[in-house]
Amino acid sequence: MEENIYAGRIAALREFMREQGWDIVILGGSDPHSSEYPAPRWQQVKWLTGFTGEAGDVVITMDHAGLWTDTRYFIQARRQLEGTGVDLHKMRVPEQVPIPEWLASLNLDEPQIAVDGLCQSVDAVREFQDAVPSAIIVSVPDLLSSLWTDRPAIPSNPIITLGDDLAGESRESRLRWLRKWLLLREADAIILSSLDEIAWLLNVRGSDVEYNPVVISYLLVTMDDAFWFVRKDAYSTPDGETAASFAELEADGVKIMDYSEVEFALASLRLDGVDRICLDTSALNHELRQTIDDGDLLPEIIECASPIPARKAVKNATEIEGMREAHLEDGLVMEQFLFWLEKNAGSVDEWTAACELGRLRAGIPGYRGDSFETISAYGPGAALPHYVTPKEGSALIERRGLYLVDSGGQYLFGTTDITRTVPMGPVTPLEMEDYTLVLKGHIDLAMAIFPAGTAGCQIDALAREPLWRYKRNFGHGTGHGVGFYLNVHEGPQDIRQNFNRQPLLPGMICSDEPGLYREGMHGVRHENLVLCHRVGDNEFGSWLGFETLTLCHFDTSCINRDLLTKDELEWLNSYNEKVYTTLKDRLQAPVAAWLREKTRPV
């Protein structure tokens, strides 16, 4: 029998471990910037094991190989790891054993643990060390490079800047705010490595990471200067767009440095007048922290969370209006797509449908690509929350059962993320019940009124209670933050069961996306984006609620009406009517007439 290619790669890694004297190798699923979605160069877990999920870490010993991932990917991981010799370790379940605890359970004395220090955060490596105090942690940047001979290069794509008319605030204003924050902490500088934080602060966008309009870079901000460490070979782009962007940044006092110079700069901070520097150890990679520690005249380190995510999450008035525009344009596309889908069901497959949706989005002025890989899933495929639609051999979308499409767009004026589960014809009683219960949970969260200071984890149960009542549940979060022409997933807020003390604030945009998944049968998810806003004040305090931004109808043809309350039905009918009245004048007559029928009151 031919050896599995990934089993062969793991065997080669073990041979390399023997040569180096390492007992354990730990590889993370991120990059030097703690990104959720790494560029191909840093997709080490995928190269080594074949697992393609966005969240996964690997531990290799001489007699065990394990992948740690969460509930979203259990089905996918079991399939992709078959024959590799890699065992699945389940996270976000009651019996979970995280990597640090698992390492401690080995009871090894002074093991040599090799990590790619560029792709592990300071905090992560500390957890390994704390779990096994006797361990000797060896940081090996680009650890797999000697085996991964065709490893992709570090990306370097064109860079653009956003004006105040799009961003609502200048980079000078944002840098002044950050420097005031440093003053309050009596610090001289901060090093930023999270790509979306840098993009937001400098009002720059790129395409170095697929679906995420960011630029591979670091940023060192002092009280007088801002040093942007970026791939300077981007200067050579034929259209000159990047050179013009660099010139604009330099005119605003941002010094453009080469990406490779960051280590030298951090090793000589005190020589440059930095006596106290702020580091976010949850994001900064271990290798750069080592560089600072090993540098000349070590500055005082202030370990603290970056202030940028919290401020970035509260959208200003310009960003909010841009997001509304993005959802209007995106809603027009979604209705055209769903009209097309209904007319062509029975003759198109999942991949063809995904391509058609992408083609329609590409026609919107200001479109800059999708915000994530479209999930186009019919029947059993939809039971995988993060189903990857195959280009070859994807399932035919038949005129029965449920089809799920989860997609989004990146536009110069905003970011969208929407999921619709669509009955393609007759459905089973169970499909109808699941469809309605998930929609009921979605509506209950959308209608929520809650006191100021409430965190997302405190209202997560509103979306789950209708499912819990029928002893059903879903493993992923109910909601995540969404960026403004930035990453489709952003914090610090979320709506999920995991404890997160961050309150929901007016101006924050989140998803509302409960789901239900039955392996081998079907999956249901209903998702809109919602804007947190004030709804009033009284003697009991200040009150917040949600404004739904997404504009695309919910199909009512397979609803079990008896499962919805009067208030839920009123919300559903009101929402569908709003979708119709908002979009009808910009849709072609056949699509508008079709939408009129789809949005008739239940």
Salt bridges, closest charged atoms under 4 A:
GLU15 OE1 - ARG18 NH1 3.29
GLU36 OE2 - HIS489 ND1 2.88
GLU54 OE1 - HIS386 ND1 3.28
ASP70 OD2 - ARG72 NH2 2.79
ASP70 OD2 - ARG92 NH1 3.76
ASP87 OD2 - HIS64 ND1 3.55
ASP142 OD2 - ARG41 NH2 3.49
ASP142 OD1 - ARG151 NH1 3.65
GLU169 OE1 - ARG174 NE 3.08
GLU169 OE2 - ARG311 NH2 3.00
ASP196 OD2 - LYS312 NZ 3.06
ASP225 OD1 - LYS255 NZ 2.67
ASP233 OD2 - ARG231 NH2 2.83
GLU248 OE2 - ARG171 NH1 3.05
ASP252 OD2 - ARG171 NH1 2.60
ASP275 OD1 - ARG270 NE 2.91
ASP293 OD1 - ARG289 NE 3.01
GLU300 OE2 - ARG276 NH1 2.68
GLU303 OE2 - ARG126 NH2 2.39
GLU303 OE2 - ARG289 NH1 2.72
GLU319 OE2 - ARG174 NH2 3.56
GLU321 OE2 - ARG324 NH1 2.28
GLU329 OE1 - ARG586 NH2 3.15
ASP330 OD1 - ARG361 NE 2.71
GLU335 OE1 - HIS553 ND1 2.83
GLU342 OE1 - LYS598 NZ 2.81
GLU356 OE2 - ARG359 NH2 2.84
GLU398 OE1 - ARG400 NE 3.02
ASP406 OD2 - ARG525 NH2 2.92
ASP417 OD2 - HIS480 NE2 3.15
GLU433 OE1 - ARG472 NH2 2.44
ASP434 OD1 - ARG472 NH1 2.73
ASP434 OD2 - ARG518 NE 2.62
ASP434 OD2 - HIS522 NE2 2.81
ASP460 OD2 - ARG464 NE 2.54
GLU465 OE1 - ARG469 NH2 2.52
GLU490 OE1 - LYS312 NZ 2.92
GLU490 OE2 - LYS315 NZ 2.76
ASP512 OD2 - HIS442 ND1 3.47
GLU513 OE2 - HIS480 NE2 3.03
GLU513 OE1 - ARG525 NE 3.88
GLU519 OE2 - ARG78 NH2 3.02
GLU527 OE2 - HIS480 NE2 3.89
GLU547 OE1 - ARG324 NH2 2.82
ASP555 OD2 - LYS598 NZ 3.42
GLU568 OE1 - LYS440 NZ 2.79
GLU570 OE2 - LYS566 NZ 2.58
GLU577 OE1 - ARG596 NH2 2.72
ASP585 OD1 - LYS584 NZ 3.12
GLU597 OE2 - ARG600 NH2 3.14
